[in-house]
Amino acid sequence: MRERLDGIVTKLTAVRERGLSCFGSDAHRFELKPPATEAEVAAFEAARRARLPEDYRAFLLHVGHGGAGPFYGLLTLARCDEARYEAIDDLDTACPLHPDTLPPGEDWLDVLLPGEDEAMDRALRGTLSLGMQGCSYFSQLVVTGPARGRVVYVDLDGGRPYFPENEGFLDWYERWLDELLAGYEFHWFGTGMPGFEPELAGALRRGERVAAALAAMCQLPRLGGDTLELVIARLDHPEAGVRQQALQVLGKFDDGAGARARRFLRDPEPGPRRAALKVVSKGDPARWAADARALLDDADGSIASAALRALDEAKVIMLADLAPRARDPRKGVATDAGWRLAGMASRGVPPSEAAAFVAAATAMLDHAEPSVAMYGLQVLVHVDAPALVERLRAFALGEERSHRMSACRALVRQDRAAGFEVLTELTRHADPFVRQDAARMLGDVGDARVRPALERLLEDETKPFERTATGTRSNVDRVCDTARMAIEAIDRRALH
């Protein structure tokens, strides 16, 4: 054990000396804190009535107690309850999580712990927090229960936990160092099949976990010719997931991938079609733009969205590609097209295309998805559509927050007086966020006619604050501060 720990220290030193980096490394800079003492570890175990897994215990005593580690680094024992909403003394209680018995699907928690209050906290009993991964994600170490010693990734918002394929803490930690030193390209470390090219190529030869092996190959910095031939041979595999992964590997490592991938644009399954489009679209758009446009009508909405993205990134997307998708029923397509239409409109609308932009925006206003209507409103900020004044007024005064300010901006363009009238009305809104937004916009677009509305807000000392399902939101300025800045902006314009 001690020899292995010394090897880990050597590898960590090599990572630091080579100036490597990864997600979260700015937080710890590959520096470990001093090891814990036997007395400190024993006191923790006595207080929590549980002995730490031996490899983790040895790491604390001989390598470091917090600091360098995957994601944002390792936490100290003092922060072992970091993932809990409140500290619960249950480290000695068996953890119900185990990779072999974890229920599938989004309702895994209800199936695992039916009817339990604070079920997520109950799922974490018997574990301690190793580190934070960002947002609601944590790395936990199972201390008690059938999965003792295993690392598990958890999402406090209820996403299904994931067990990295490593037997214990040291396996997990050393894998992180080995992959860094080998030049692996990973963002979310520890997910997927472990191994380097020889092990992954061996899996392909044996026909074992072929899709997983191919997915892991995408993280390698390079691929040998013999292994590449193994990947090419899997293009005709009967499983769509294998074909998709083989295309992704070839897209990274094979200079001839574009020619090989073209036939898969007509694959019967969406996964290979999507992967083939990504590979093909790396070349000259003159060679593949027609293929991408044919996929805009693919039955699978994700393929159509991928085709829009490819055309946009190649800077060959046209209004004719986007306008027909403004009311598309396929999931996500209208939203994606609408966002790109709004961006295109913001760069300028040629007079010859104005009518088409207005027609597309009008169609988007009728869409059931609020985000699509919002993008339609944003288009109308940049093109004249006086016939839509009353519709814009209704959106501006409606209850959908995401519509309100875009509708006001569009209304000001179509009918300045009507826009000022609505913004003035919104300065009296019950929601202080709305009053503040209205004041800010009046400062951006207003003139002396709106001063009385802004002056009324100079006595409004409310600092907007709201508690939401994911936390709170608050503005730095009070409503009166925003109104004062708006008046100053109007006065500056008057001087010029």
The 8 nearest C-alpha neighbors of each residue, nearest first, counted from 0:
[[1, 3, 2, 4, 54, 57, 5, 58],
 [0, 2, 4, 3, 5, 61, 57, 6],
 [3, 1, 5, 4, 0, 6, 7, 8],
 [2, 4, 6, 0, 1, 5, 7, 8],
 [3, 5, 1, 7, 6, 2, 0, 8],
 [4, 6, 8, 2, 3, 7, 1, 9],
 [7, 5, 3, 9, 4, 8, 10, 2],
 [6, 8, 4, 10, 9, 5, 11, 3],
 [7, 9, 11, 5, 6, 10, 12, 4],
 [10, 8, 6, 12, 7, 11, 13, 5],
 [11, 9, 13, 7, 12, 8, 6, 14],
 [12, 10, 14, 8, 13, 9, 7, 15],
 [11, 13, 9, 15, 10, 14, 16, 8],
 [14, 12, 10, 16, 11, 15, 17, 9],
 [15, 13, 11, 17, 12, 16, 19, 10],
 [14, 16, 12, 18, 13, 17, 29, 11],
 [17, 15, 13, 18, 14, 12, 19, 11],
 [18, 16, 14, 15, 19, 13, 12, 180],
 [17, 19, 15, 16, 14, 20, 13, 28],
 [20, 18, 17, 14, 15, 21, 179, 16],
 [21, 19, 24, 18, 22, 25, 179, 28],
 [20, 22, 24, 23, 19, 186, 70, 185],
 [21, 23, 24, 70, 186, 20, 71, 187],
 [24, 22, 71, 70, 25, 26, 21, 72],
 [23, 25, 26, 28, 27, 21, 22, 20],
 [26, 24, 28, 23, 27, 20, 22, 71],
 [25, 27, 24, 23, 71, 28, 72, 67],
 [26, 28, 29, 67, 24, 25, 66, 30],
 [29, 27, 24, 25, 30, 26, 67, 15],
 [30, 28, 67, 27, 15, 24, 31, 11],
 [29, 31, 67, 28, 27, 66, 32, 15],
 [32, 30, 66, 67, 63, 65, 33, 29],
 [31, 33, 63, 64, 65, 66, 34, 30],
 [32, 34, 63, 64, 31, 35, 62, 65],
 [35, 33, 63, 64, 60, 59, 62, 61],
 [34, 36, 60, 64, 59, 39, 33, 37],
 [37, 35, 39, 38, 60, 40, 34, 59],
 [36, 38, 40, 39, 41, 60, 35, 42],
 [37, 39, 41, 36, 40, 42, 35, 43],
 [40, 38, 36, 42, 37, 41, 35, 43],
 [39, 41, 43, 37, 42, 38, 44, 36],
 [42, 40, 44, 38, 43, 39, 37, 45],
 [41, 43, 45, 39, 40, 44, 38, 46],
 [44, 42, 40, 46, 41, 45, 47, 39],
 [45, 43, 41, 47, 49, 50, 42, 46],
 [44, 46, 48, 42, 43, 47, 41, 49],
 [45, 47, 43, 44, 48, 42, 49, 41],
 [46, 48, 44, 45, 49, 90, 43, 91],
 [49, 47, 45, 44, 46, 91, 50, 90],
 [50, 48, 91, 44, 47, 51, 90, 45],
 [51, 49, 44, 52, 48, 142, 45, 53],
 [50, 52, 56, 142, 53, 49, 55, 44],
 [53, 51, 148, 55, 54, 56, 142, 50],
 [52, 54, 56, 55, 57, 51, 148, 50],
 [53, 55, 57, 56, 52, 169, 58, 168],
 [56, 54, 58, 57, 53, 52, 168, 59],
 [55, 57, 53, 59, 54, 58, 51, 52],
 [56, 58, 60, 54, 55, 59, 61, 53],
 [59, 57, 62, 55, 61, 56, 60, 54],
 [60, 58, 64, 63, 56, 57, 34, 35],
 [59, 61, 35, 57, 34, 58, 36, 62],
 [60, 62, 58, 34, 59, 57, 63, 4],
 [63, 61, 58, 34, 59, 60, 4, 8],
 [64, 62, 34, 33, 59, 32, 31, 65],
 [63, 65, 34, 59, 32, 35, 75, 33],
 [66, 64, 73, 75, 74, 32, 63, 31],
 [65, 67, 31, 73, 72, 32, 27, 30],
 [68, 66, 29, 72, 31, 30, 27, 73],
 [67, 69, 72, 73, 66, 70, 71, 172],
 [68, 70, 72, 71, 175, 188, 67, 73],
 [69, 71, 23, 132, 72, 22, 68, 131],
 [72, 70, 23, 26, 131, 132, 69, 24],
 [73, 71, 68, 67, 66, 69, 70, 130],
 [72, 74, 65, 130, 66, 68, 129, 67],
 [75, 73, 65, 130, 129, 78, 76, 72],
 [74, 76, 65, 77, 78, 64, 73, 79],
 [77, 75, 79, 78, 74, 43, 64, 65],
 [76, 78, 75, 79, 74, 80, 43, 81],
 [79, 77, 76, 81, 80, 75, 74, 128],
 [78, 80, 128, 127, 76, 81, 77, 75],
 [81, 79, 83, 78, 82, 86, 128, 127],
 [80, 82, 78, 83, 79, 128, 84, 86],
 [83, 81, 80, 128, 84, 137, 155, 79],
 [84, 82, 85, 80, 81, 86, 120, 87],
 [83, 85, 82, 86, 120, 81, 80, 87],
 [84, 86, 83, 87, 80, 82, 81, 120],
 [85, 87, 80, 83, 88, 84, 81, 82],
 [88, 86, 89, 85, 83, 80, 124, 90],
 [87, 89, 90, 86, 47, 91, 124, 92],
 [90, 88, 92, 91, 124, 87, 125, 47],
 [89, 91, 125, 92, 124, 126, 88, 47],
 [90, 92, 49, 89, 125, 48, 143, 93],
 [93, 91, 125, 89, 90, 124, 143, 94],
 [92, 94, 144, 143, 125, 95, 91, 124],
 [93, 95, 125, 144, 124, 96, 143, 92],
 [96, 94, 122, 93, 97, 144, 124, 111],
 [97, 95, 94, 101, 122, 98, 146, 100],
 [96, 98, 146, 100, 99, 101, 95, 145],
 [99, 97, 101, 100, 162, 96, 161, 146],
 [100, 98, 97, 101, 102, 96, 146, 162],
 [99, 101, 97, 98, 102, 96, 95, 111],
 [100, 102, 98, 97, 99, 96, 103, 107],
 [103, 101, 107, 100, 111, 110, 104, 108],
 [104, 102, 107, 101, 105, 106, 159, 100],
 [105, 103, 106, 107, 102, 159, 108, 158],
 [104, 106, 107, 159, 158, 103, 108, 157],
 [105, 107, 104, 109, 108, 110, 103, 102],
 [108, 106, 102, 110, 105, 109, 104, 103],
 [107, 109, 111, 110, 106, 112, 118, 119],
 [110, 108, 113, 112, 106, 111, 107, 114],
 [109, 111, 107, 108, 113, 112, 106, 102],
 [110, 112, 108, 109, 107, 113, 102, 101],
 [113, 111, 109, 110, 108, 115, 114, 118],
 [114, 112, 109, 110, 115, 111, 108, 118],
 [113, 115, 112, 116, 109, 118, 110, 117],
 [116, 114, 118, 113, 112, 117, 121, 109],
 [115, 117, 118, 114, 121, 119, 120, 113],
 [118, 116, 120, 119, 115, 121, 122, 84],
 [117, 119, 121, 116, 115, 120, 122, 112],
 [120, 118, 122, 121, 117, 123, 155, 157],
 [119, 121, 123, 122, 118, 117, 83, 124],
 [122, 120, 118, 119, 123, 124, 117, 115],
 [121, 123, 119, 120, 124, 95, 118, 94],
 [124, 122, 120, 121, 126, 125, 94, 119],
 [125, 123, 94, 121, 126, 89, 122, 90],
 [124, 126, 90, 94, 143, 92, 93, 142],
 [127, 125, 141, 140, 142, 124, 123, 90],
 [126, 128, 79, 140, 139, 80, 129, 141],
 [127, 129, 139, 79, 130, 80, 81, 138],
 [130, 128, 139, 138, 73, 74, 140, 127],
 [131, 129, 73, 138, 74, 128, 72, 137],
 [130, 132, 137, 133, 71, 138, 136, 70],
 [131, 133, 136, 137, 70, 71, 130, 138],
 [132, 134, 136, 131, 135, 137, 71, 70],
 [133, 135, 136, 132, 131, 137, 154, 155],
 [136, 134, 155, 154, 133, 156, 137, 132],
 [135, 137, 154, 132, 133, 153, 134, 131],
 [138, 136, 131, 132, 153, 152, 130, 139],
 [137, 139, 152, 130, 129, 151, 128, 131],
 [138, 140, 128, 129, 151, 127, 150, 126],
 [141, 139, 150, 126, 127, 149, 142, 129],
 [140, 142, 126, 147, 148, 149, 143, 125],
 [143, 141, 147, 126, 125, 148, 51, 140],
 [142, 144, 93, 125, 147, 141, 94, 91],
 [143, 145, 93, 94, 147, 146, 142, 125],
 [144, 146, 147, 97, 143, 93, 94, 95],
 [147, 145, 97, 144, 149, 141, 148, 96],
 [148, 146, 141, 142, 143, 144, 145, 149],
 [147, 149, 167, 52, 141, 142, 146, 140],
 [150, 148, 167, 141, 147, 146, 140, 166],
 [149, 151, 140, 139, 162, 168, 141, 167],
 [152, 150, 162, 139, 161, 138, 153, 140],
 [151, 153, 138, 161, 160, 137, 139, 162],
 [154, 152, 160, 137, 136, 155, 151, 138],
 [155, 153, 136, 158, 156, 135, 157, 137],
 [154, 156, 135, 157, 153, 136, 119, 158],
 [157, 155, 154, 158, 135, 136, 119, 153],
 [156, 158, 155, 154, 159, 119, 108, 153],
 [159, 157, 154, 156, 160, 105, 153, 155],
 [158, 160, 157, 161, 105, 107, 154, 153],
 [161, 159, 153, 152, 158, 154, 151, 162],
 [160, 162, 152, 151, 163, 159, 153, 98],
 [161, 163, 151, 98, 152, 150, 164, 160],
 [164, 162, 189, 165, 190, 161, 151, 150],
 [165, 163, 162, 166, 193, 192, 189, 191],
 [164, 166, 171, 163, 170, 167, 149, 168],
 [167, 165, 149, 170, 164, 168, 148, 171],
 [168, 166, 149, 148, 170, 169, 165, 171],
 [167, 169, 171, 170, 55, 172, 150, 149],
 [168, 170, 172, 171, 167, 173, 54, 55],
 [171, 169, 173, 167, 168, 172, 165, 174],
 [170, 172, 168, 174, 169, 165, 173, 167],
 [171, 173, 169, 175, 174, 170, 168, 176],
 [174, 172, 176, 175, 170, 171, 169, 177],
 [175, 173, 177, 171, 172, 176, 170, 178],
 [174, 176, 172, 173, 178, 177, 179, 171],
 [175, 177, 173, 179, 174, 178, 180, 10],
 [178, 176, 174, 180, 179, 175, 173, 181],
 [179, 177, 181, 183, 175, 180, 176, 174],
 [178, 180, 176, 182, 181, 177, 183, 175],
 [179, 181, 177, 178, 182, 176, 14, 183],
 [180, 182, 178, 179, 183, 177, 220, 219],
 [183, 181, 179, 180, 220, 178, 184, 219],
 [182, 184, 219, 178, 218, 181, 179, 220],
 [185, 183, 218, 182, 219, 220, 186, 217],
 [186, 184, 187, 188, 183, 218, 21, 22],
 [185, 187, 188, 22, 184, 21, 70, 189],
 [188, 186, 185, 190, 189, 22, 70, 132],
 [189, 187, 190, 186, 185, 69, 175, 70],
 [190, 188, 163, 191, 187, 175, 171, 164],
 [191, 189, 188, 163, 187, 192, 164, 161],
 [192, 190, 215, 193, 189, 211, 163, 214],
 [191, 193, 215, 211, 212, 194, 164, 190],
 [194, 192, 191, 164, 195, 215, 189, 174],
 [193, 195, 198, 199, 192, 196, 215, 197],
 [196, 194, 198, 197, 199, 193, 219, 216],
 [195, 197, 199, 198, 200, 194, 216, 222],
 [198, 196, 200, 199, 195, 201, 194, 226],
 [199, 197, 201, 200, 196, 194, 195, 202],
 [200, 198, 202, 196, 212, 201, 197, 195],
 [201, 199, 203, 197, 202, 198, 196, 226],
 [202, 200, 198, 204, 199, 203, 197, 205],
 [201, 203, 207, 199, 205, 200, 204, 206],
 [204, 202, 206, 200, 201, 209, 205, 207],
 [205, 203, 201, 202, 206, 200, 229, 207],
 [204, 206, 202, 207, 203, 201, 209, 200],
 [207, 205, 203, 204, 209, 202, 208, 201],
 [206, 208, 202, 209, 205, 203, 204, 212],
 [209, 207, 211, 210, 212, 206, 202, 203],
 [208, 210, 212, 207, 203, 211, 206, 213],
 [211, 209, 241, 213, 212, 208, 214, 244],
 [212, 210, 214, 208, 213, 209, 192, 215],
 [213, 211, 209, 215, 199, 214, 210, 208],
 [212, 214, 216, 210, 215, 211, 244, 209],
 [213, 215, 211, 216, 212, 217, 244, 210],
 [214, 216, 212, 217, 213, 218, 192, 211],
 [217, 215, 213, 218, 219, 214, 212, 248],
 [216, 218, 215, 248, 214, 219, 213, 251],
 [219, 217, 184, 183, 216, 215, 185, 220],
 [218, 220, 183, 216, 221, 217, 184, 182],
 [219, 221, 182, 183, 218, 184, 222, 181],
 [222, 220, 219, 223, 252, 216, 218, 251],
 [223, 221, 226, 227, 252, 224, 219, 220],
 [222, 224, 226, 225, 227, 221, 196, 228],
 [223, 225, 227, 226, 228, 222, 229, 253],
 [226, 224, 228, 227, 223, 229, 222, 200],
 [225, 227, 229, 228, 223, 224, 200, 230],
 [226, 228, 224, 230, 229, 225, 223, 231],
 [229, 227, 231, 225, 230, 226, 232, 224],
 [228, 230, 226, 232, 227, 231, 225, 233],
 [229, 231, 227, 233, 228, 232, 245, 226],
 [232, 230, 228, 233, 234, 229, 227, 245],
 [231, 233, 229, 230, 234, 228, 235, 236],
 [232, 234, 236, 230, 231, 235, 245, 242],
 [235, 233, 242, 231, 232, 236, 245, 246],
 [236, 234, 233, 237, 242, 232, 231, 238],
 [235, 237, 233, 238, 234, 242, 241, 239],
 [238, 236, 235, 239, 242, 241, 234, 233],
 [239, 237, 241, 240, 236, 242, 235, 243],
 [240, 238, 242, 241, 243, 268, 271, 237],
 [241, 239, 243, 238, 242, 244, 210, 270],
 [240, 242, 210, 244, 243, 239, 238, 245],
 [243, 241, 234, 239, 245, 240, 244, 271],
 [242, 244, 271, 240, 246, 241, 245, 270],
 [243, 245, 247, 241, 246, 242, 213, 214],
 [246, 244, 242, 248, 247, 243, 230, 241],
 [247, 245, 249, 243, 244, 248, 250, 274],
 [246, 248, 244, 250, 245, 249, 274, 243],
 [249, 247, 245, 251, 250, 246, 217, 244],
 [250, 248, 253, 246, 252, 251, 247, 256],
 [251, 249, 247, 278, 248, 256, 252, 246],
 [250, 252, 249, 248, 253, 247, 217, 278],
 [251, 253, 249, 250, 248, 254, 222, 221],
 [254, 252, 249, 256, 255, 250, 251, 227],
 [255, 253, 256, 252, 257, 250, 249, 251],
 [256, 254, 253, 257, 258, 259, 249, 250],
 [255, 257, 259, 253, 249, 258, 250, 254],
 [258, 256, 279, 260, 259, 255, 278, 261],
 [257, 259, 260, 256, 261, 255, 279, 262],
 [260, 258, 256, 257, 261, 255, 262, 263],
 [259, 261, 275, 257, 263, 258, 262, 256],
 [262, 260, 263, 258, 264, 259, 257, 279],
 [263, 261, 264, 260, 265, 259, 266, 258],
 [262, 264, 266, 265, 261, 260, 272, 275],
 [263, 265, 272, 262, 261, 266, 275, 276],
 [266, 264, 263, 262, 267, 272, 261, 268],
 [265, 267, 263, 268, 264, 272, 271, 269],
 [268, 266, 265, 269, 272, 271, 263, 239],
 [267, 269, 266, 270, 271, 239, 272, 265],
 [270, 268, 272, 271, 273, 299, 267, 302],
 [271, 269, 273, 272, 243, 268, 274, 239],
 [270, 272, 243, 274, 273, 269, 275, 242],
 [273, 271, 264, 269, 275, 270, 274, 263],
 [272, 274, 276, 270, 271, 275, 302, 269],
 [273, 275, 271, 277, 276, 272, 243, 246],
 [276, 274, 260, 272, 278, 277, 273, 264],
 [277, 275, 279, 273, 278, 274, 280, 272],
 [276, 278, 274, 275, 280, 279, 273, 281],
 [277, 279, 250, 275, 276, 280, 257, 281],
 [278, 280, 257, 276, 281, 277, 275, 282],
 [279, 281, 282, 277, 278, 276, 287, 309],
 [282, 280, 279, 278, 277, 283, 257, 284],
 [281, 283, 280, 284, 279, 257, 286, 287],
 [282, 284, 285, 286, 281, 287, 280, 288],
 [285, 283, 287, 288, 286, 282, 280, 313],
 [284, 286, 283, 287, 288, 289, 282, 315],
 [287, 285, 284, 283, 288, 282, 289, 290],
 [286, 288, 284, 290, 289, 285, 291, 280],
 [289, 287, 291, 284, 290, 285, 292, 286],
 [290, 288, 292, 291, 287, 293, 286, 285],
 [291, 289, 293, 287, 288, 292, 294, 264],
 [292, 290, 288, 294, 306, 293, 289, 287],
 [291, 293, 289, 295, 294, 290, 288, 306],
 [292, 294, 290, 291, 295, 296, 289, 297],
 [295, 293, 297, 291, 296, 292, 303, 306],
 [296, 294, 303, 292, 293, 297, 306, 291],
 [295, 297, 294, 293, 298, 303, 292, 299],
 [298, 296, 294, 299, 295, 303, 302, 300],
 [299, 297, 300, 296, 329, 302, 303, 294],
 [298, 300, 297, 301, 302, 269, 303, 329],
 [301, 299, 329, 303, 302, 330, 332, 304],
 [300, 302, 304, 303, 299, 305, 331, 332],
 [303, 301, 305, 300, 304, 299, 273, 306],
 [302, 304, 295, 306, 300, 305, 301, 294],
 [305, 303, 301, 307, 306, 302, 332, 308],
 [304, 306, 302, 308, 303, 307, 301, 309],
 [305, 307, 303, 309, 291, 304, 308, 295],
 [308, 306, 304, 310, 305, 309, 311, 303],
 [307, 309, 305, 311, 306, 310, 312, 304],
 [308, 310, 306, 312, 311, 307, 305, 313],
 [311, 309, 316, 313, 307, 315, 308, 312],
 [310, 312, 316, 314, 308, 313, 309, 307],
 [313, 311, 309, 314, 310, 308, 315, 316],
 [312, 314, 310, 311, 315, 309, 284, 316],
 [315, 313, 311, 312, 316, 310, 309, 317],
 [316, 314, 310, 313, 311, 317, 284, 312],
 [315, 317, 310, 311, 314, 320, 318, 307],
 [318, 316, 319, 320, 315, 321, 311, 310],
 [317, 319, 321, 320, 322, 316, 340, 356],
 [318, 320, 317, 321, 322, 323, 316, 355],
 [321, 319, 317, 318, 322, 316, 323, 292],
 [320, 322, 318, 336, 324, 319, 323, 340],
 [321, 323, 359, 324, 325, 319, 318, 320],
 [324, 322, 325, 321, 320, 319, 326, 359],
 [325, 323, 327, 322, 326, 321, 333, 336],
 [326, 324, 333, 322, 363, 323, 327, 359],
 [327, 325, 324, 333, 363, 362, 366, 328],
 [326, 328, 324, 333, 329, 325, 332, 323],
 [329, 327, 330, 326, 333, 332, 331, 324],
 [330, 328, 300, 327, 332, 331, 299, 333],
 [331, 329, 300, 332, 328, 333, 301, 327],
 [330, 332, 334, 333, 335, 329, 300, 301],
 [331, 333, 335, 334, 304, 330, 329, 300],
 [334, 332, 336, 325, 327, 335, 324, 326],
 [335, 333, 371, 337, 331, 332, 336, 338],
 [334, 336, 332, 338, 337, 333, 331, 304],
 [335, 337, 333, 339, 321, 338, 334, 332],
 [338, 336, 340, 334, 374, 339, 335, 333],
 [337, 339, 341, 335, 340, 336, 374, 334],
 [338, 340, 342, 336, 337, 341, 343, 335],
 [341, 339, 337, 343, 342, 338, 336, 344],
 [342, 340, 378, 344, 338, 339, 343, 377],
 [343, 341, 339, 345, 340, 344, 338, 346],
 [342, 344, 340, 346, 341, 345, 339, 347],
 [345, 343, 341, 347, 346, 342, 348, 378],
 [346, 344, 342, 347, 343, 381, 341, 378],
 [347, 345, 344, 343, 342, 348, 381, 341],
 [346, 348, 344, 345, 349, 343, 381, 382],
 [347, 349, 344, 353, 350, 352, 382, 346],
 [350, 348, 351, 352, 353, 347, 344, 382],
 [351, 349, 353, 352, 348, 354, 382, 347],
 [350, 352, 349, 353, 354, 348, 355, 356],
 [353, 351, 355, 350, 349, 354, 356, 348],
 [352, 354, 350, 356, 355, 351, 348, 357],
 [353, 355, 357, 356, 352, 358, 351, 350],
 [356, 354, 358, 352, 357, 353, 359, 322],
 [357, 355, 353, 359, 354, 358, 360, 352],
 [358, 356, 360, 354, 355, 359, 361, 353],
 [359, 357, 355, 361, 356, 360, 354, 362],
 [358, 360, 362, 356, 322, 361, 357, 325],
 [361, 359, 375, 363, 357, 362, 358, 356],
 [362, 360, 358, 364, 363, 359, 357, 375],
 [363, 361, 359, 360, 364, 365, 326, 325],
 [362, 364, 360, 372, 375, 366, 365, 361],
 [365, 363, 372, 361, 362, 366, 375, 360],
 [364, 366, 363, 362, 367, 372, 361, 326],
 [367, 365, 363, 368, 364, 372, 326, 371],
 [366, 368, 369, 365, 372, 371, 364, 363],
 [367, 369, 366, 371, 370, 372, 334, 333],
 [370, 368, 372, 371, 373, 367, 366, 401],
 [369, 371, 373, 372, 368, 374, 334, 401],
 [372, 370, 334, 374, 373, 369, 368, 363],
 [371, 373, 364, 375, 363, 369, 374, 370],
 [374, 372, 370, 376, 402, 371, 375, 369],
 [375, 373, 377, 371, 376, 337, 372, 338],
 [376, 374, 360, 372, 363, 378, 373, 377],
 [375, 377, 379, 373, 374, 378, 406, 405],
 [376, 378, 374, 380, 379, 375, 341, 405],
 [377, 379, 341, 375, 380, 376, 381, 344],
 [378, 380, 376, 382, 381, 409, 377, 375],
 [379, 381, 409, 377, 378, 408, 382, 412],
 [380, 382, 379, 378, 344, 345, 383, 348],
 [383, 381, 379, 380, 384, 353, 378, 348],
 [384, 382, 413, 385, 379, 381, 412, 353],
 [383, 385, 386, 387, 413, 382, 357, 379],
 [386, 384, 413, 387, 388, 383, 414, 410],
 [385, 387, 384, 388, 389, 413, 390, 383],
 [388, 386, 390, 385, 389, 384, 391, 413],
 [389, 387, 391, 390, 385, 386, 392, 410],
 [388, 390, 392, 391, 387, 393, 386, 394],
 [391, 389, 393, 387, 392, 388, 394, 386],
 [390, 392, 394, 388, 393, 389, 406, 410],
 [391, 393, 389, 395, 390, 394, 388, 396],
 [394, 392, 390, 396, 391, 395, 397, 389],
 [393, 395, 397, 391, 392, 396, 406, 403],
 [396, 394, 403, 406, 392, 393, 407, 397],
 [395, 397, 393, 394, 392, 403, 398, 421],
 [398, 396, 394, 395, 399, 393, 403, 402],
 [397, 399, 400, 396, 403, 394, 402, 395],
 [398, 400, 401, 402, 397, 403, 394, 369],
 [401, 399, 402, 403, 398, 404, 397, 433],
 [400, 402, 399, 403, 373, 404, 370, 369],
 [403, 401, 373, 400, 399, 405, 406, 404],
 [402, 404, 395, 406, 400, 405, 401, 394],
 [405, 403, 407, 406, 402, 408, 395, 401],
 [406, 404, 408, 407, 403, 377, 402, 376],
 [405, 407, 395, 409, 403, 404, 408, 391],
 [408, 406, 404, 410, 405, 409, 395, 418],
 [409, 407, 405, 411, 410, 406, 380, 404],
 [408, 410, 380, 406, 412, 379, 407, 411],
 [409, 411, 407, 418, 413, 412, 408, 414],
 [412, 410, 418, 415, 408, 414, 409, 413],
 [411, 413, 409, 410, 414, 415, 380, 408],
 [412, 414, 410, 385, 411, 383, 384, 409],
 [415, 413, 411, 417, 416, 412, 410, 418],
 [414, 416, 411, 418, 417, 412, 419, 413],
 [415, 417, 419, 418, 414, 420, 411, 421],
 [418, 416, 420, 414, 419, 415, 421, 411],
 [417, 419, 411, 410, 415, 421, 420, 416],
 [420, 418, 422, 416, 417, 421, 423, 415],
 [419, 421, 417, 423, 418, 422, 416, 424],
 [420, 422, 424, 418, 423, 419, 425, 417],
 [423, 421, 425, 419, 424, 437, 420, 418],
 [422, 424, 420, 426, 421, 425, 452, 419],
 [423, 425, 421, 422, 426, 427, 420, 428],
 [424, 426, 428, 422, 427, 423, 434, 437],
 [425, 427, 434, 423, 424, 428, 437, 422],
 [428, 426, 425, 424, 434, 429, 423, 430],
 [427, 429, 425, 430, 426, 434, 433, 424],
 [428, 430, 431, 427, 434, 433, 425, 426],
 [429, 431, 433, 432, 428, 434, 463, 427],
 [432, 430, 434, 433, 463, 435, 429, 461],
 [433, 431, 435, 430, 434, 463, 436, 464],
 [432, 434, 436, 431, 430, 435, 437, 428],
 [435, 433, 426, 431, 437, 432, 436, 428],
 [434, 436, 438, 432, 478, 433, 437, 431],
 [437, 435, 433, 439, 438, 434, 432, 440],
 [436, 438, 434, 440, 435, 439, 422, 426],
 [439, 437, 435, 441, 482, 436, 440, 434],
 [438, 440, 436, 442, 437, 441, 485, 481],
 [441, 439, 443, 437, 442, 438, 444, 436],
 [442, 440, 445, 438, 444, 443, 439, 437],
 [485, 441, 443, 439, 440, 445, 488, 444],
 [444, 442, 440, 441, 445, 439, 485, 488],
 [443, 445, 441, 442, 440, 446, 411, 489],
 [446, 444, 441, 442, 443, 449, 489, 447],
 [445, 447, 448, 489, 449, 444, 450, 493],
 [446, 448, 450, 449, 489, 445, 490, 493],
 [449, 447, 446, 450, 451, 445, 419, 452],
 [448, 450, 447, 452, 451, 446, 445, 453],
 [449, 451, 453, 447, 452, 448, 454, 486],
 [452, 450, 454, 453, 449, 455, 448, 447],
 [453, 451, 455, 450, 454, 449, 423, 456],
 [452, 454, 450, 456, 455, 482, 451, 438],
 [453, 455, 451, 457, 456, 452, 450, 482],
 [456, 454, 453, 452, 457, 451, 458, 459],
 [455, 457, 459, 453, 458, 454, 479, 482],
 [458, 456, 479, 454, 455, 459, 482, 483],
 [457, 459, 456, 460, 479, 455, 454, 478],
 [460, 458, 456, 479, 457, 461, 478, 477],
 [461, 459, 477, 479, 478, 458, 462, 457],
 [462, 460, 477, 459, 478, 463, 431, 479],
 [461, 463, 477, 476, 478, 464, 460, 474],
 [464, 462, 431, 432, 473, 474, 461, 465],
 [465, 463, 473, 472, 462, 474, 466, 471],
 [464, 466, 472, 471, 467, 473, 463, 470],
 [465, 467, 471, 470, 472, 464, 468, 469],
 [468, 466, 470, 471, 469, 465, 472, 464],
 [467, 469, 470, 466, 471, 465, 472, 156],
 [470, 468, 467, 471, 466, 472, 156, 135],
 [471, 469, 467, 468, 466, 472, 465, 473],
 [472, 470, 466, 467, 465, 473, 469, 464],
 [471, 473, 465, 464, 466, 470, 474, 467],
 [472, 474, 464, 463, 465, 475, 471, 462],
 [475, 473, 476, 463, 462, 464, 472, 477],
 [474, 476, 473, 477, 462, 463, 464, 480],
 [477, 475, 474, 480, 462, 478, 481, 479],
 [476, 478, 462, 480, 461, 479, 460, 481],
 [477, 479, 435, 481, 480, 461, 459, 460],
 [478, 480, 457, 482, 459, 477, 456, 481],
 [481, 479, 483, 477, 478, 482, 476, 484],
 [480, 482, 484, 478, 483, 479, 439, 485],
 [483, 481, 479, 485, 438, 453, 480, 484],
 [482, 484, 480, 486, 485, 481, 479, 487],
 [483, 485, 487, 481, 482, 486, 488, 480],
 [442, 484, 486, 482, 488, 483, 487, 439],
 [487, 485, 489, 483, 488, 484, 490, 442],
 [486, 488, 484, 490, 485, 489, 491, 483],
 [489, 487, 485, 491, 486, 490, 442, 484],
 [488, 490, 486, 492, 487, 491, 446, 442],
 [489, 491, 493, 487, 492, 488, 486, 494],
 [492, 490, 488, 494, 493, 489, 487, 495],
 [491, 493, 489, 495, 494, 490, 488, 446],
 [492, 494, 490, 491, 495, 489, 446, 447],
 [495, 493, 491, 492, 490, 489, 488, 487],
 [494, 492, 493, 491, 490, 489, 488, 446]]
